Amino acid sequence: MKLQSKDFWRPIIGLIALQPLTIIWCMMFNISYFENLGVFSIICTIYLIPVYAWYERHCEAIEDTKPVGWPY
């Protein structure tokens, strides 16, 4: 499975977009961002790169085989 640009950038943009909410969450519950959620967010982002790649290929394969609608 070859990674495309969108497979790489989608989780990175998602990580950036979620950081304000994550920081607010940490402030509300007095959680250290860097000791807890910061590292976890980065690990999740790296994990999601191949997951998004697989998902995109899977959806494309389903759309190619189904005449109308997805996936029903």
C-alpha positions as CSV (number, residue, x, y, z in Angstrom):
1,M,0.0,0.0,0.0
2,K,1.5,3.3,-1.1
3,L,1.0,6.3,1.1
4,Q,-0.3,9.4,-0.7
5,S,0.1,13.0,0.4
6,K,-3.4,13.1,1.9
7,D,-2.8,10.0,4.0
8,F,0.1,11.8,5.6
9,W,-1.2,15.3,6.0
10,R,-4.8,14.5,7.2
11,P,-3.8,13.2,10.7
12,I,-1.2,16.0,11.0
13,I,-3.8,18.7,10.2
14,G,-6.2,16.9,12.6
15,L,-3.5,17.0,15.3
16,I,-3.0,20.7,14.9
17,A,-6.8,21.4,14.8
18,L,-7.4,19.5,18.0
19,Q,-4.6,21.1,20.1
20,P,-6.7,24.1,21.3
21,L,-9.4,21.7,22.6
22,T,-6.7,19.4,24.1
23,I,-5.0,22.3,25.9
24,I,-8.4,23.6,27.2
25,W,-9.2,20.1,28.5
26,C,-5.9,19.9,30.3
27,M,-6.4,23.3,31.9
28,M,-10.0,22.4,33.0
29,F,-8.9,19.2,34.7
30,N,-5.5,20.4,35.8
31,I,-3.7,17.8,33.7
32,S,-0.1,18.3,32.5
33,Y,-0.3,18.6,28.7
34,F,3.3,17.5,28.0
35,E,3.3,14.6,30.5
36,N,0.0,13.1,29.3
37,L,-1.9,14.2,26.2
38,G,0.9,15.9,24.2
39,V,2.9,12.8,23.7
40,F,-0.2,10.6,23.3
41,S,-1.5,13.0,20.6
42,I,1.8,12.6,18.6
43,I,1.8,8.8,19.0
44,C,-1.8,8.7,17.8
45,T,-1.1,10.9,14.8
46,I,1.8,8.6,13.7
47,Y,-0.5,5.6,14.2
48,L,-3.3,7.1,12.1
49,I,-1.2,7.7,9.0
50,P,-1.4,4.1,7.8
51,V,-4.9,3.7,9.2
52,Y,-6.1,6.6,7.0
53,A,-4.2,5.2,4.0
54,W,-5.9,1.8,4.5
55,Y,-9.3,3.4,5.0
56,E,-9.1,5.5,1.9
57,R,-8.2,2.5,-0.3
58,H,-10.9,0.4,1.3
59,C,-13.5,3.1,0.6
60,E,-12.3,3.5,-3.0
61,A,-12.6,-0.2,-3.5
62,I,-16.2,-0.3,-2.1
63,E,-17.2,2.7,-4.2
64,D,-15.8,1.0,-7.3
65,T,-18.0,-2.1,-6.7
66,K,-21.2,-0.5,-5.5
67,P,-23.5,1.0,-8.2
68,V,-25.2,3.5,-5.9
69,G,-24.5,4.8,-2.4
70,W,-21.8,3.8,0.2
71,P,-21.6,1.2,1.6
72,Y,-25.2,0.2,1.6
